[in-house]
Amino acid sequence: MAEAETLVIGGGVVGASVAYHLAERGARDVLILEREAEQGRGSTGAATGGVRAQFETEINIQMSVYSIDFFENWDHDCGYEPRGYLFFATEPEHFAYLKRNVELQRSLGVKGVETVGPEAIREMIPGMNCSDILGGSFGRQDGFIDPLAVMRGFTECALDGGARLETGTRVLKILTDNGRVTGVETETGRIECGRVVVCTGAWAAELAATAGISLPVEPLRRQIVWARSAEPLPPGLPMVIDLGTGFHFRPAKNSEHELMFAYPDPSERPSFSRGLDDAFVEKIRDRARHRAPWLYETEVVREKCRVGLYENTPDHHAILGGCEVEGLYFANGFSGHGVMHSPATGRALAEIILDGRASFLDVSMLSLNRFARGELLHETAFI
Ligand SMILES: Cc1cc2nc3c(=O)[nH]c(=O)nc-3n(C[C@H](O)[C@H](O)[C@H](O)COP(=O)(O)OP(=O)(O)OC[C@H]3O[C@@H](n4cnc5c(N)ncnc54)[C@H](O)[C@@H]3O)c2cc1C
């Protein structure tokens, strides 16, 4: 029977980061199992690569501060481009919320984040209709990364550090005995191991159930409409988010005419569907109409639209760490932030597994048992 000391199930950006951080800490015999023929066919390959520290909860802000610093200083090119994120508010209570968040973000070490008035927004984004905008917040260090480059970088570093990767290997079952992990059953046979880290994104709940663990992670389709504008986009256009509706848009990398739109459609129901819905494209167009000609006088580039799955938890925060089965760990439920938080996640899991707890950052509030204890977190700035 095949053996490994630690199995990382799922070779997306999160599994790759966990394997890298384990290898970096000197963990021997780490094996990544990926069911597809190549990595990146899960959510990581669909992600657009936004990265931001503008969150509401301390833990999300801290995970971002750590991760943005990592992306900025990594010797692997991950495409980090600090173009900024602008949140804008059309309701007084939303503007007040952004102001509170900016204070908290600054107190936690976020650099270059400030509140801005409608005039500053008008100057920042010429041609956008700002008549109903009361103000907003702008984070200079927020911006874009290349999700597949991040995943490949972590994978290369993990393999250099002695980890192994096996693609085309679907895990069917996590094996346990007397409350301990003993291995996994794959389509091609059993692998014995003492530690399993589940990094299977939107598909994690089913696998967790094979070990008797209820993991509250639901798949939710996420559609990104890619369009080409007749007019050139304003130079230096950042990510722009209407806090009231969640409607947002950003320029495509290295393009003066192409951009991506999305919004959290409240009519979307949990499912594994990954098809582009024409009705959604129309809803996006409706939201764009009001803001600027370069947003609605656009042609949809269907072959570049992206559809993938968010892996949502009830409180829109990740689940990091162990559970009642000894040797079984989770890094799941990023609810749309798994790429940007992958550096902090990998380090947290490596420390939890090797030292018993994460010491670079207290991530204990992200443990699975918060749901049983009713200690859910609260973040409304999810998009
Ligand atoms: C359209 C879209 C846009 C997004 N935009 C952003 C963004 O701007 N910024 C950001 O930070 N995040 C974004 N996200 C979220 C981000 O993509 C995810 O949070 C992140 O990719 C999760 O990484 P992962 O490695 O956990 O999951 P995945 O990338 O899904 O990887 C899981 C892997 O597990 C494998 N797997 C599943 N089951 C098994 C099994 N039984 N055995 C073996 N292998 C298995 C899958 O094949 C897959 O490769 C976006 C997501 C979508 C869908």
The ligand as a Tripos MOL2 file, in Angstrom:
@<TRIPOS>MOLECULE
LIG
   53    58     1     0     0
SMALL
NO_CHARGES

@<TRIPOS>ATOM
      1 C1        -15.6330   33.6550  -10.7150 C.3       1 LIG1
      2 C2        -14.8060   33.6830   -9.4760 C.ar      1 LIG1
      3 C3        -14.0660   34.8150   -9.1660 C.ar      1 LIG1
      4 C4        -13.2720   34.8320   -8.0220 C.ar      1 LIG1
      5 N1        -12.5240   35.9430   -7.7610 N.ar      1 LIG1
      6 C5        -11.6740   35.9400   -6.7040 C.ar      1 LIG1
      7 C6        -10.8400   37.0470   -6.4610 C.ar      1 LIG1
      8 O1        -10.8780   38.0400   -7.1800 O.2       1 LIG1
      9 N2         -9.9850   36.9890   -5.3920 N.ar      1 LIG1
     10 C7         -9.9340   35.8980   -4.5700 C.ar      1 LIG1
     11 O2         -9.1530   35.8940   -3.6170 O.2       1 LIG1
     12 N3        -10.7390   34.8390   -4.7640 N.ar      1 LIG1
     13 C8        -11.6040   34.8320   -5.8060 C.ar      1 LIG1
     14 N4        -12.4360   33.7770   -6.0110 N.ar      1 LIG1
     15 C9        -12.4480   32.6860   -5.0180 C.3       1 LIG1
     16 C10       -11.2640   31.7800   -5.2300 C.3       1 LIG1
     17 O3        -11.2320   31.3620   -6.5730 O.3       1 LIG1
     18 C11       -11.3510   30.5700   -4.3090 C.3       1 LIG1
     19 O4        -11.6130   30.9890   -2.9990 O.3       1 LIG1
     20 C12       -10.0400   29.7990   -4.3350 C.3       1 LIG1
     21 O5         -9.6490   29.5110   -5.6620 O.3       1 LIG1
     22 C13       -10.1590   28.5330   -3.5330 C.3       1 LIG1
     23 O6         -9.0150   27.7660   -3.7790 O.3       1 LIG1
     24 P1         -9.0140   26.2150   -3.4520 P.3       1 LIG1
     25 O7         -7.6530   25.7230   -3.7740 O.co2     1 LIG1
     26 O8         -9.5390   26.0310   -2.0770 O.co2     1 LIG1
     27 O9        -10.1300   25.6210   -4.4090 O.3       1 LIG1
     28 P2        -10.0480   25.1160   -5.9270 P.3       1 LIG1
     29 O10        -9.2380   26.0040   -6.7680 O.co2     1 LIG1
     30 O11       -11.4260   24.8370   -6.3370 O.co2     1 LIG1
     31 O12        -9.2300   23.7810   -5.7860 O.3       1 LIG1
     32 C14        -9.7960   22.6070   -5.2310 C.3       1 LIG1
     33 C15        -9.1950   21.4610   -5.9850 C.3       1 LIG1
     34 O13        -9.6190   20.2480   -5.3840 O.3       1 LIG1
     35 C16        -9.7930   19.3010   -6.4000 C.3       1 LIG1
     36 N5        -10.6590   18.2570   -5.8660 N.ar      1 LIG1
     37 C17       -11.9780   18.3490   -5.5190 C.ar      1 LIG1
     38 N6        -12.4270   17.1750   -5.0260 N.ar      1 LIG1
     39 C18       -11.3690   16.3210   -5.0470 C.ar      1 LIG1
     40 C19       -11.2090   14.9570   -4.6600 C.ar      1 LIG1
     41 N7        -12.2420   14.2580   -4.1590 N.pl3     1 LIG1
     42 N8         -9.9950   14.3930   -4.8200 N.ar      1 LIG1
     43 C20        -8.9300   15.0950   -5.3310 C.ar      1 LIG1
     44 N9         -9.0450   16.3830   -5.7260 N.ar      1 LIG1
     45 C21       -10.2480   17.0000   -5.5790 C.ar      1 LIG1
     46 C22       -10.4230   20.1070   -7.5370 C.3       1 LIG1
     47 O14       -10.2550   19.4720   -8.7800 O.3       1 LIG1
     48 C23        -9.6680   21.4160   -7.4280 C.3       1 LIG1
     49 O15        -8.5400   21.4660   -8.2840 O.3       1 LIG1
     50 C24       -13.2290   33.7190   -7.1460 C.ar      1 LIG1
     51 C25       -13.9860   32.5940   -7.4570 C.ar      1 LIG1
     52 C26       -14.7690   32.5610   -8.6050 C.ar      1 LIG1
     53 C27       -15.5590   31.3330   -8.9160 C.3       1 LIG1
@<TRIPOS>BOND
     1     1     2 1
     2     2     3 ar
     3     2    52 ar
     4     3     4 ar
     5     4     5 ar
     6     4    50 ar
     7     5     6 ar
     8     6     7 ar
     9     6    13 1
    10     7     8 2
    11     7     9 ar
    12     9    10 ar
    13    10    11 2
    14    10    12 ar
    15    12    13 ar
    16    13    14 ar
    17    14    15 1
    18    14    50 ar
    19    15    16 1
    20    16    17 1
    21    16    18 1
    22    18    19 1
    23    18    20 1
    24    20    21 1
    25    20    22 1
    26    22    23 1
    27    23    24 1
    28    24    25 2
    29    24    26 1
    30    24    27 1
    31    27    28 1
    32    28    29 2
    33    28    30 1
    34    28    31 1
    35    31    32 1
    36    32    33 1
    37    33    34 1
    38    33    48 1
    39    34    35 1
    40    35    36 1
    41    35    46 1
    42    36    37 ar
    43    36    45 ar
    44    37    38 ar
    45    38    39 ar
    46    39    40 ar
    47    39    45 ar
    48    40    41 1
    49    40    42 ar
    50    42    43 ar
    51    43    44 ar
    52    44    45 ar
    53    46    47 1
    54    46    48 1
    55    48    49 1
    56    50    51 ar
    57    51    52 ar
    58    52    53 1
@<TRIPOS>SUBSTRUCTURE
     1 LIG1         1 GROUP 0 **** ****
